[in-house]
Amino acid sequence: MLIASLMLLAAAPGGQDASPPREAPMLAPAEVTARWPAEEAKQGVVADVRHFYAISNNLIGKYDKATGKRVARWEGDRRLYPHMNSCVIDGTMLVCAASNYPAVPMASAVEFFDTRTMRHVKSVALAPFPGSLTWIERKGDKWWAMFANYPADHGGEGGRDHRWTVLMELDGQFQPLRSWHFPPELLARFAPMSSSGGSWGKDGLLYVTGHDRPELYAVRLPEAGTLLEWVATVPIPTNGQAVTWDPVQPRTLWSIERKAREVVASRIPAVR
């Protein structure tokens, strides 16, 4: 009986909550504060104090935040870096989430770059995880990572789709500690893709994006259970993909407009 119950839960992660569907409040739209062209703005963007970095699979462009001028560029072998989806600033390192998407079986790695030289420093191939790594960020002494899942006709493994998208807390050696799924009503906004971006806010909330919708979702860890709590939705000027908070300007989020190859900074209203 116990085994059957566990199998039933594993088969339908998006259906763990039997309560009626509930969508979070829609807040005022984000206000654009800067917009720059960036050839590499295909997967995501990250910013430090003086620069922003546009990411496109095997390319990273480093740009001056004040002028929008590109000051450096890294290009790797596409066979080794088929799908680098996002990066985060960690000290002087650019820590990037990479995978073999759309190949299967899914495999993921964390790539490290020196922001000063734009040289690749090291690669950490992750143990098998249930999905494809789309973003990773350190908080305290733990890493937080999103593993995306898709239907088979969108680059996923057979038998899984967007409902298997999972947030995982990892230790300093990238070993799993805890995990949470998204509520079904938020998963519906990801469909048929998954969560492409995410970053912890200074307010203690986790802010995530999907793949296509021009929306930013604020979620928090639940008091109990395994489903994240959807707190609010903020309309943003770009369509999903990987995002990051500006380390200097309060409530300023960096995102990309993929079709236009642009990097956009926008001010996000406070979530109460």
N, C-alpha and C positions, 0 to 999 in steps of 0.2 A: 504493500500500500504506500509506504514511504517513497520507494523508488519511483512508483507511478506518479506520485505527486510532484517529485522533483523534475521528472521528465516533462510533465505538463507545464510547469513554470518555465523551464528552459526553452520550451517550444514557442512561447508567446510573450516575450519581454515587454512588448508594447501593450499588453492587456492585463497587467497586474493590478490595476486600479479599477474597481467595479463601480466607482462613484460616477455621477453624470459628468459629461465633458464640461470643462470650464476653461475659458480663455482668459488670459491676464489682461489687465487694463492697457489700453493704447495711449501712450503719452504724446506730448507735443513733439513734432519732428525735430531732428537734429539740425543745427545751423552750420552751414559750410563756412569755414574760416580760411581755407587755403586749398588750392587745386594746382597740381603740377603734372605735366606730361612725363611719363617714365616708360621707356621701351619694355622694361622687364615686368611691368605691372600686370601679371597674368594670374598669379596664384595668391599673393598677399603682400603685406608691407609691415615693417617694424621701424621704430624710431628711437634714437637716443637723444642726447641733449642738442647736438649740432647737426645730425644727419638723419635721413630716412633711407631705408634699404628696400628696394622693390625686388620681389622674388618671382622667378619663372622657371620652375623645374630645375634646370642645370645652369641657370643664370642668376646672379645677384648684382644689382646696380646700386652703388652708394652715391647719394645725392646730398648736396648742401640744402638744409631746411630753409635758409633765408633767401636763397636765390633760385633754387630748383635746378642748379647746374650739377651734372654728374661729375663726380671727382674720382671714381674708381669703379672697376667692374671685375667680377670673377666669372669665369666660364669653365664648367667641368664637362667631362665626357658623358654624353647622354646615356651611354650604356651603364655607367656607374651611378648616375643621378637621374633616373627616369622621371621622378615625380617628387620634387622637393616642394612641399605645399606651404610652409610657413616658417617663420623664425622668431626668436625672442632674444632680447638683449639680456645677457647674464654677465655682469662685470664688463670685461673687455671682450667677451666672447659673443658671437652670434650662434645661438643654438637652434638648429633647424629640424623640423619634423619631415621625414622623408619616407617614401614607400615605393613599392614596385607597381603601383596602380597604373594601368588596369589589369596587370597580369595576375594570375592566380596559380597556386595558393598565395594569399596575401602575406606580405612580409614587410617589415618596417625597420627603420634605423634612425638614429639621432646623429646629425652631422654638426661638427664644431668648426667655426671659423674665427680667426683673429680680426676684429673690426678695424684694427689699425693698419694691418698689412693686406687684408682681404685674402689671406691664405687659408686653405683648408688645413685644420690642425689634427683632427681625429674623427673616426667614425665608430659608433657603437651599434652593432647589429642586435636588435631586440629579440628576445625569446618569442616564440609564437604567441600572439595575442588575438582575441576575437574581433578582428577588423583591421583596417588600414589607418595608420597614424596620420592625423591631419594637423594637430597642433600639440605643443608641449610647453609647459611653463613651470618654473620653480616658484614655490611658495614656502618660505621657511626652509626646512631641510628636506622637504618632499617635492616630488615632481607631480604635476597634474597633466594628464594626457587624454586626448579624445581619439577614440578608435571608431572610425566610420564604417558603416556597412551599406551595401547597395544591392539592388536586384542583379541577377546574373547578366541581364542585358545592358547593365550600366557599369560593368566592371567589378561586380561582386562575386562572391562564391555562392554556388547553388545552395538553396535552402535558407538563405538569409536575405534580408532587405533592410531598409532604413530603420526598422523597428529595433534592430540589434545594435544600433549606435550606443556606445557606452563611454561614460566618463570614468577614468581610473586614477586613483592615487597610487603613486609609486614611491619606493624608497630611493635613497641616494644612488643605488646601483641599478635603478630602473626595474626593480622587482615589484609585482603587484601587491597592494595592501588592501584596498577597498574599491568598490565600484558602484555606480549608480546609472540608472536609465532615465530617459526623458518621459514625461507624461504623454499619453497617446495624442492628446489634442495639440501639443507642440510638435510631436513627431510628424503629424499631418502637414505641418507647414514646411518641414524639411523634404517631404516626399517629392519625387522618388529618390532623391539624393540624401545627404546627411549633413552633419555639422562640419563646416569647413574652417571656422575660426572661433577663437575664444581667448579670454583674458580676465584675470581677477581684477575687480575694481577696488579702489581704496575704501569703498563703503562696505566691503566684505561680500558683495554679490559677485557671482560669476556671469560675465556677459558673453554670449555666444551668437554666432551667425550661422545661417544655413548656406546653401550653395547658390541659390538664385534670388530669393526674395530680398528687397531693400529694407530689411528689418534687423534690429538688434534685440536679442532676448535676454532679460535679466532673470537669473535663476538662483536659488539658494539650496544648500544641502538640507535634507529633511530632518525633522526632529527624530523621526524613526522611519524605518523601512528603506526602500531602495529606489524610490522615485523622486527625482528632483522636483522642487517646487517652482513653478513658473510664476514670477512676481510681476513682470511688466514687459511691454513691447515698445520699442522706440523706432519710428520710421527713420531710416537713414538714406543718404543720397546715392548710395551705391548698392550693387546687387550681391549680397553675400560675400563669400570668400574670406580669407584670413585677415584679421584685424589686430590692432594693438593700441594701448593707451599711450599718450604722450607723457614722458617722464617729468616734464616741466609745466606745461599748460594744464590747469585743472579741467577735468571732464572732457578732454579733447581726445577723440578717437581717430586713428588713422585707418583708412580702408582703401580699396582700389575699385575703379570702374574698369572692369576687364575689357569690354568692347572698345572703349576709347583709349586704353592703355594710359590711364591717369591714376595718380595718387591723390587722395582727398583727405583733408583734416576737417573734422566737424565737432561742434560742441554738443555734448549729450546732456539733456536735462536730468536733474537729480531724480532718483527713484526713492519715493517715500515708503 
